[in-house]
Amino acid sequence: MFRRLLVEWCAVALLVLVLTLGLTLSGATSRADDALYDLVVGLRAPPASDRILVVAIDDASLAALGQWPWPRTTHARALETLARAGPAAVGYDVLFTEPGRTAGEDAALARALRGTKVALPVLFDAPGPDGQNLDTTPPIAPIAEAATALGQVALPHGQDGTARTALLEVNDGARSWPHLVEQTYRLAFGRSSPAWQHARARANMSVLVPYRPAGAWRSVSFSDLVAGRLPPDFIRNRLILVGATAGGLGDRHDVAGAGTLAGVEVQANLLSAMLADRFVREAPLSVRLAAAALPTIFLLFLFWRLKPSRALIAALATFALVALGPVLLIATTGLWIPPATALLGVLFVYPLWGWRRLHAIDKAIAGELSSLSVDVGEPAAAAGHPLDHAGRNAAALSGSIAALRDLKRLVADTVEGVADPLVVTTMEGEVLVANRRAEALLASDAELRAAFYSLPSARDLLSADGRHFSHRRTPLAGADGGQRGWIHLLAEITDIRTVEREREQALEFLSHDMRSPQASILTLLQGSAESGSNHKERLTREVADKIAYHAQRTLGLAENFVQLARLRETRFAPEETDLHDCLGEASDALWPLATQKGVRIVVRPGEPCCVAGERHALTRAFLNLLDNAVRFSPAGAEIHYGIEETSPEGATMFEAWIEDRGPGIPKERLADLTGRFGPLAASGPGLSVGLGLAYVRAVAERHGGRLEHSAVSPHGSRFTLVLPEFAASVTR
């Protein structure tokens, strides 16, 4: 998909680039650019200068002075009046290329010309005779010699007949002719205008003139000038432009942005632009090429980055920027960048890119649909209307997405339904899918999470709460057949490890505790068989008593083992139970043994202490503790027990304690006090009772409590069974 879109994008960009550059170089959009220029060029026009005064040969002058052309003596009187007022310079836009009709007219005009600084026009005909580009006709010799300067008034017109430029200098092959207005400027200021200097520097004497409409200049009628009705101060130091404005004289031109102007008003606009040095500069070709191509390329980059819903907004914004940019430039800097090609490119690139992008996406969708193995059937027409090709592909894609969504849901439900934590990761370890069991386990156990992500291969893991997990992983294949990641399964094997541990402990029990009494019985029997007959009779009762003791011990160990196994297999069935009753029953059961050993059991009386427990299990736990205390206490010792009520952290707990004066706990057993096997006292291996304490601990944990041990000074042990009160227990 990406490569296809990239190819289409590059193709569209290349096509648009060639199109915009071709249009710019060929000038195919010049008409549109001229029309846009005519609309905005007035923004560059300088204010009408007060120094310019137009002397108009208007209809009123024709009415007062007679039909055109006038005698040259009339022009002479006008020049004499101007000379007396002292103007800065006079641009007299009237042709005198033929002799006067009466004798003396030309001489009179020549005398008047010598009285002030006057620039007269020359006549240009294009093309000229004999294949010449221009044919120049100056005023007749007496008048040309009397004029201060001569200048051309050529006004180029565009293909639409509109004048936009002025030629500040024209070369007819024999000499260069500055413009009449340029000559007038030089007469007034004694130097060439800045506009002429800039044009000469760039070797292009054509300038774009910003025009103001007719009537923008201070103007007086030629007849008023001849009649002497103008005060000299009104003329003094002004730049005087004399020319025809009457409609019947034909000297009228269509100019950019200002409608139709008389020739003298065209000269006034040019002179005003010279005084303010405010012309319009057309951008160089390189700038125009860049301005034509860059907006479309920029827009294509936006199309690549933006969502389709915003592409139209980007296109409209770019169009507005391209349209308004030249307006701002010509108004502020005088630079004109023709925008028509760029505007056309922006208008063209949006539908072109939309078409090619839709084509690429349609092809990509069709390709993906053909590669899917999901059968979505034929797309139905919407609301009874047949779908077009793109619509059919979109409908098929919608069906495929729905099928894939169902498949994803099936996979998610399958993963969630796995009883053990399951995680799917990338090759780098990033989690793609995980069921809630895995999330809960890994989130709550930082050490397990660190071990899981750092595993080089599958192995067993141990959680913080003591659960065992077997970590197995399977490669996850991608659509191309290559490995994309791993499927991890954390199978909980806590029960398996518990069974294995219990099996090992049972073997240890069978090999140690159960063998010890049996070995003692065999030793006694062997000793009795090897004794003499008299000695045999004397030892018979003693041997029988010891055999009975070891047999009872064997039965007791076996019973503890069976009870411990049964405790782990049966469900907890609590009932309200008084701990005093359980301790009393255990004490009564051991009273014969305590009497035989000369040990006294002392009870500390108290109030009833009820817990939610299993009476039989609690009684047997207390029986194991008292049995250990009696067997390990020396003759004449006292064993004390009682129950105390405590309230740690606001919860009521009962502490049932049993204290003896036996030899105490060996140091090697303190680390694993409730291990099922091993000697509990220092009196030899024959007195191992670890299995009994293991049973007591199991009962305590089954009832939501714990087993505690502390040493008694100077010797002895104190075992405490801590259990919650009945009201607290029943909420477990």
GIHUTA-V88400 format. One record per backbone hydrogen bond with DSSP energy under -0.5 kcal/mol. NH is the residue of the N-H (numbers start at 0). CO is the residue of the C=O. Records with the same first field share a line. If there is no record, write none. Layout:
NH=CO, CO
This chain:
4=0
5=1
6=2
7=3
8=4
9=5
10=6
11=7
12=8
13=9
14=10
15=11
16=12
17=13
18=14
19=15
20=16
21=17
22=18
23=19
24=20
25=21
26=22
27=22
28=22
29=26
32=28
33=29
34=30
35=31
36=32
37=33
38=34
39=35, 36
40=36
42=39
43=40
44=40, 41
51=48
52=238
53=217
54=52, 240
55=53, 219
56=242
57=55
61=57
62=58
63=59
64=60
65=61
73=70
74=70
75=71
76=72
77=73
78=74
79=75
80=76
81=77
82=78
83=79
84=80
85=81
86=81
87=237
88=237
89=116
90=239
91=89, 118
92=90, 241
93=91
104=101
107=103
108=104
109=105
110=106
111=107
112=108
113=109
114=111
115=112
117=115
118=89
119=148
120=91
121=150
122=136
124=134
127=131
130=127
131=128
134=124
136=122
139=95
143=139
144=140
145=141
146=142
147=117
148=117
150=119
151=177
152=121
157=161
160=157
162=253
165=206
166=153
167=165, 204
169=176
171=169, 174
176=169
177=175
178=167
179=151
182=178
183=179
184=180
185=181
186=182
187=183
188=184
189=185
196=192
197=193
198=194
199=195
200=196
201=197
202=199
203=198
206=165
207=279
208=163, 206
210=208, 255
213=257
215=212
219=53
221=55
223=220
224=220
225=221
226=222
227=224
228=223
233=230
234=230, 231
235=231
236=85
237=234
238=50
239=88, 237
240=52
241=90
242=54
244=56
245=56
248=245
249=246
251=249
252=260
254=252, 258
255=162
257=254
258=254
260=252
262=250
263=243
264=261
265=261
266=262
267=263
268=264
269=265
270=266
271=267
272=268
273=269
274=270
275=271
276=272
277=272
279=207
280=333
281=279
282=335
287=283
288=284
289=285
290=286
291=287
292=288
293=289
294=290
296=292
297=293
298=294
299=295
300=296
301=297
302=298
303=299
304=300
305=301
309=306
310=306, 307
311=307
313=309
314=310
315=311
316=312
317=313
318=314
319=315
320=316
321=317
322=318
323=319
324=320
325=321
326=322
327=323
328=324
329=325
330=326
331=327
332=328
333=328
334=328
335=280
336=334
337=335
342=338
343=339
344=340
345=341
346=342
347=343
348=344
349=345
350=346
351=347
352=348
353=349
354=350
355=351
356=352
357=353
358=354
359=355
360=356
361=357
362=358
363=359
364=360
365=361
366=362
367=363
368=364
369=365
370=366
371=367
375=373
381=384
383=380
384=381
391=387
392=388
393=389
394=390
395=391
396=392
397=393
398=394
399=395
400=396
401=397
402=398
403=399
404=400
405=401
406=402
407=403
408=404
409=405
410=406
411=407
412=408
413=409
414=410
415=411
416=412
417=413, 414
420=489
422=487
423=432
424=422, 485
425=429
426=483
428=425
431=423
432=423
434=421
438=434
439=435
440=436
441=437
442=438
443=439
444=440
448=444
449=445
450=446
451=447
452=448
453=449
454=451
460=468
462=466
465=462
468=460
469=490
470=458, 468
471=469, 488
473=486
475=484
476=474
477=481
480=477
483=475
484=475
485=424
486=473
487=422, 485
488=471
489=420
490=469, 488
492=467
493=467
496=492
497=493
498=494
499=495
500=496
501=497
502=498
503=499
504=500
505=501
506=502
507=503
508=504
509=505
510=506
511=507
513=508
515=511
516=512
517=513
518=514
519=515
520=516
521=517
522=518
523=519
524=520
525=521
526=522
527=523
528=524
529=525
530=526, 527
535=531
536=532
537=533
538=534
539=535, 536
540=536
542=538
543=539
544=540
545=541
546=542
547=543
548=544
549=545
550=546
551=547
552=548
553=549
554=550
555=551
556=552
557=553
558=554
559=555
560=556
561=557
562=558
563=559
564=560
565=561
566=562
567=563
568=564
569=565
574=612
576=610
578=576, 608
581=577
582=578
583=579
584=580
585=581
586=582
587=583
588=584
589=585
590=586, 587
593=589
594=590
595=591
596=592
597=593, 594
598=593
599=636
601=599, 638
603=640
604=602
609=607
610=576
612=574, 610
614=612
617=613
618=614
619=615
620=616
621=617
622=618
623=619
624=620
625=621
626=622
627=623
628=624
629=625
630=626
631=627
632=628
635=597
636=633
638=599
639=658
640=601
641=656
643=654
645=652
649=646
650=647
652=645
653=722
654=643
655=653, 720
656=641, 654
657=718
658=639
659=716
662=631
665=679
668=665
669=665, 666
670=666
671=668
672=669
674=671
679=686
683=680
686=683
687=684
688=677
689=677
691=688
692=688
693=689
694=690
695=691
696=692
697=693
698=694
699=695
700=696
701=697
702=698
703=700
704=699
705=721
707=719
709=717
711=715
717=709
718=657
719=707
720=655
721=705, 719
722=653, 720
723=702
724=651
725=609
728=724
729=725
730=727
731=728
